[in-house]
């Protein structure tokens, strides 16, 4: 059985909830990623911040990214997968919550991210096709 730990991208960096959205954008640029986990001062995952969030919820609303905390954009409880979660659970979770990236948690520690691209590389085409279709529809 393929697990999240086997297909995840390791070494995910967080943006702290009290860092600015501008800091987060600079970190995304440096890392070459389109999303970052938002972590609290207690090192617990608070949510995900995407490049789309920055454009739509900050720039599109005329807000200054240097005056907006990343934590302001965290919505509800973060959707995660356990490190030992299997392929079926990854697919179910991504499909149910319509997310393209899942933070991978081992206990309370963030250990990586499973992205849609990781799933595409690791799983059989029919499963990947079903996921892509589910994420592409409203």
ABEGO torsion letter per residue (X at the ends): XBBAAAABBBGBBBBBAABBAAAAAAAAAAAGBABBBBBBAAGBBAEBBBAAAAAAAAAAAGBBAAABBAAAABBEBBBBBBAABBAAAAAAAAAAAGBABBBBBBEABBAEBBBAAAAAAABBAAAAAAAAAAAABX
